[in-house]
Amino acid sequence: MERELVLIGLTISYLVIASVSDIRTKTVDDHISVALAIIGLIGFRPENLWGIIPAIIMFAVAYSTNGRPGGADIKVFAALTLSCGLWKSMFILFAAQLTNLIAFGIYSLICRAKKKEPDNTDTSEQLCEPCRSTATEKEEDCKRQESPKAARLSMAFVPFITLGYLLSIFCTNFI
């Protein structure tokens, strides 16, 4: 029991670090995902391998939606699933999605109260400034860029994964 509590405490610590990093920079260092995977392997049970299924689903969603959720979200979640198993991983993903939806709903209500529509226009088709000046010469070298409004709209997802993990701990202890 004491070993399990230490592993849970370490997992929460690394998830908080990953959350702060995701909020600030929209990236999470690989060593954090590796540390989460190692923690998962310390308390590993063979049936926990089934927990990778929700991570594969998350990867498929990211692949089909041009990288939303991002790579850091998938790495952190996949590493976390090593210690959780299938049902707990499904719960974490569901809770993360639900809390993300609630947060976006609150954001939309705040914008509506301020009489401002949330800007969720797709800006992925905008070209970067160098390509606008030389329209056909460098189009193949042009990288897509998000407008500042679209970047402001996107939310970091690792904090919601962290919240889902915390909810899974409390719900499994009380049910």
HELIX and SHEET records of a PDB file:
HELIX    1   1 GLU A    2  THR A   25  1                                  24    
HELIX    2   2 ASP A   30  ILE A   42  1                                  13    
HELIX    3   3 PRO A   46  GLY A   51  5                                   6    
HELIX    4   4 ILE A   52  SER A   64  1                                  13    
HELIX    5   5 GLY A   71  THR A   81  1                                  11    
HELIX    6   6 GLY A   85  ALA A  113  1                                  29    
HELIX    7   7 GLU A  129  SER A  133  1                                   5    
HELIX    8   8 GLU A  139  ASP A  141  5                                   3    
HELIX    9   9 PRO A  148  LEU A  153  1                                   6    
HELIX   10  10 VAL A  158  PHE A  174  1                                  17    
END                                                                             
